[in-house]
Amino acid sequence: MFENHQDVMQQLLKSDENFRRLYNQHQQLDKRVAAAETGTAPMGDLALNAMKKEKLMTKDHLARMMHVHLDEAAVS
């Protein structure tokens, strides 16, 4: 995730508790979606789709936070 901005992501993981919490949430959702898709943790289609939507919303929120951070760094 965010391969082009690993340095920014690492910095935010160290310095921003909210970013770290959201990142961990995204990682957990990613694992749960993968387990459901491979059949190791069976789940109904509605639940899986809801989880995928939550995962995407979390990723979008992380991307916005990174974008704000990059913009602030550019101004400084």
Residue pairs with C-beta under 8 A, 6 or more apart in sequence:
1 9
1 26
1 59
1 62
2 8
2 9
2 62
2 63
2 66
5 66
5 70
8 66
8 69
8 70
8 73
9 23
9 66
11 69
12 19
12 20
12 65
12 66
12 69
13 19
13 20
13 23
16 65
18 65
19 62
19 65
22 58
22 61
22 62
22 65
23 62
25 58
26 55
26 58
26 59
26 62
29 51
29 54
29 55
29 58
30 55
32 41
32 51
33 48
33 51
33 52
33 55
35 41
36 42
36 43
36 47
36 48
36 51
37 48
43 51
